[in-house]
Amino acid sequence: MKKWFLPVLIGIILLISGCSSQSTEKKESSNQTITYQSENGAVKVPAHPKRVVVLASLAGNVMSLNVPIVGVDAWSKDNPKFKDKLKNAEVVSDENLEKIIDLNPDLIIGLSNTKNIDKLKKIAPTVTYTYGKVDYLQQHIEIGKLLNKEKEAVDWVNDFKKRAEADGKEIKAKIGDKATISVVESFEKQLYVFGSNWGRGTEVLYQAMKLPMPEKVKEKALKAGYYAISPEVLPEYAGDYLVLSKNADSKASFEETNTFKNSPAVKNKHLIVVNSKEFYFNDPITLDYQLETLKKGLLGN
């Protein structure tokens, strides 16, 4: 055997061995699992999920942690702020079992009232959450734990709290610390006023920035989360500032009434109109957008 051939042969063997080792490591990594302590007990889930189906209002939490989603609820898919990240995701529901099977998910996330949970568990590891059992920030940390990204989730929560607190102080300095603010939404010919934990920017305003809500809203909507009202009684619930969440494609009929036009918030140009499709949720993507939008609206920037 020629002298030059032996080193070449050894190099080839080492290269093949290295490639084989890397392939094995990648396979082991893809099969790796962690145990997540869900509210219903321990669940083995992928350590690095690659094909997640989200059947609830938690898609933004998953996307903010850069975990791929292959199936999602219709409301999330319809959110303009989620459009780019969900462009390849299929719309599914808890009744589309065959469609979910076709998506070959490695993890399914839903709410406690999700249907067919036992059947979903046979498709992939399934974890559900009870809405409101923990606050909106702890909910994100729980999603972080589930996706093996707790540190990233905690870091975002800490940063958000600092930014929101600073913005709240700046807003109070501008509008006064006793100025009240209400959040109302027009949905299917009905008007709703919201408490402090029902999306629509309520967590940002009342919890993070600690701005006051009117007493009437506190009385009727704080515990339940929302309260249906008629347009005629809106002045009783409207604060010094009013956030109106509505479908950007249509004009609510109550906006044409004198009751609405003559309310102090509207007359004083303290009305902030937002797209309901962008404001529904309370995930990091939505919260960051809400914080920016509400700050500008309240400061008049």
Salt bridges, closest charged atoms under 4 A:
ASP78 OD2 - LYS277 NZ 3.33
GLU90 OE1 - LYS99 NZ 3.81
GLU95 OE2 - LYS115 NZ 3.06
GLU142 OE2 - LYS145 NZ 3.16
ASP155 OD2 - LYS151 NZ 2.71
ASP159 OD2 - ARG163 NE 2.82
GLU165 OE2 - LYS169 NZ 3.68
ASP167 OD1 - LYS295 NZ 3.12
GLU170 OE1 - LYS295 NZ 3.65
GLU185 OE1 - ARG200 NE 2.97
GLU215 OE2 - LYS218 NZ 3.35
ASP249 OD2 - LYS277 NZ 3.89
GLU255 OE2 - LYS246 NZ 2.93
GLU255 OE1 - LYS251 NZ 3.84
GLU256 OE2 - LYS251 NZ 3.68
GLU256 OE1 - LYS261 NZ 3.77
ASP288 OD1 - ARG163 NH2 2.86
GLU292 OE2 - LYS296 NZ 3.32
